[in-house]
Amino acid sequence: MPSRGEPSAESGRSCFLAVLAVLVIVGLASCRSASPGDTRAEVSSSLTPGAPGSTPIAASSSWAAEGSRLKQFKSDRNSQAGTSSLPGNSGPWAYESKPVDITGPGNYVFDFGPIDPQYESAVTSVASFDWPSDMQFRLSPLSAPEIKQINGGSYFEVTFGVTQFISAYPSMTGWIY
């Protein structure tokens, strides 16, 4: 039993799960409206996140390279002594979503991929999401990741709710890892 003031292994796991839950809640990516009969959103050049004239983070080359950083993070974490991998989420994979126009509050479906065939079994309710920091709304997951076939490829599909909406975000993408 740990002495008073020292965290236990259980509190460490609880802290990790709390951080993971926060990452899941703050997510976004390539999506479409989740209404029955919906179609994928068209990009509108009149939508601009952040300051006028600024380039959206999701359109930057550093955001496109975010997958490499996330894969390295997972690899480093899984190689640390005393850490355990999360079932189904330990592989070195990270997938960007297809671009989605976030135009207001509502439900949006994000498609992350295409998934490499060796990681198709990685679908799990334990996943993390990475979103551009310049989005001006809150994203909350409404479903667990599911594998869907789109144009001959496999994608993780997740529905997110957009609330606390302030500003639109054209062609927004996110990462699942």
Secondary structure, DSSP 8 states (H G I E B T S, - for coil): ---TTS--HHHHHHHHHHHHHHHHHT---SEEE-STT-------TT---SSTT---GGGSHHHHTHHHHHHHHHHHHHHSTT----TT--SS--EEB--EEE-SSEEEEEEE----GGGGGG--S---EE--TT--SEEEE-S--EEEEETTEEEEEEEEEEES--S-EEEE--EE-
